[in-house]
Amino acid sequence: MKNSSTISSKGQITVPQEIRKRLGLETGDRVEFVVEEGRYVIRPARSEPNPFEKYIGILGPFPGGEEGIKAWIDDMRSDKDYE
């Protein structure tokens, strides 16, 4: 399989439809160009997974909900011991 594209005057290229399908690329997706073992490779640019994602929600809801959070913050702000 051979696909090619022409670089525009702005340095832009069109990724052929066959390649977009195989890579799972959609409008607005980002790609990266990397060198692997002496070859140039285009691949989807995937963000690194958040290492803290697995901890989200582990402690449960904050006591008192949103109002409890606001009261806690207000209490910390009014505490004069930190000056």
N, C-alpha and C positions, 0 to 999 in steps of 0.2 A: 504494500500500500504506500503510495507516494502522494503527499499533499504539499501544496506550496501556497504562498501568499506574497503579495508585494508590499513593501514598506512605503507608506505615504510620505509626503513632504513633512508631515508632523511627527514622523517616526512611528506611526500607528500601523498595526497589521490586523487583518481579519483572520480569526481562527476558523478554519474550514468546519462546516457543519458536522462532518463525520468525526472529527477530532473533538469538537464540543460535546457531542453525544457520548463518546467513549470516556471522556474525562468528567462527565456529569456537570458541565459548565452551563450556566444560565446567564441571562443579561444581568450585568452589575457585578458578577463574580470577579474576583481578582486572580491573576495568575502570577507565578514567579518563574524566572529564568535562572537556572542553576547549572553548574558544571559538576557532573558526576563521572568519575573515572575517565576524564578527558573528553566527555561528550557534553554537548549543550542539551538541556532538558527543559521543556515547559511543563509545568504542573500546576494544579489548583493551589492557590495560597490559602492554606487552612490555618486559622489562628490556633495557638497552643491551648490545650485545655487548661482551665483554671484549676490549679492544684487544690484550691480550697472548696471547690464545688461539692465534694463529698461531705463536707461539714455543714453545709447550709441546712438549717432547720434542726440540727442535732440537739440543740438546747431547748427546743420548743419555743412557744411564744413568750414575749417579755411580759412579766406580771403587770397587769393593769392596761395592757395593750398600748395603743398609741398615746393615750393620755398619761399612762404610767411612764413612758419614755420621756415625754415632755416634762413631767414633774421631776424626774430624775435629773435631767439636764439642767432645769431651772435651779434645782437644789445644788448641783455642783457649781453652777455659775455664781450662786449667792454665798457659797462657802468662802469665808475670808481667811481660812487657815493656810491657803496656798500662797498668799502674798508675801 
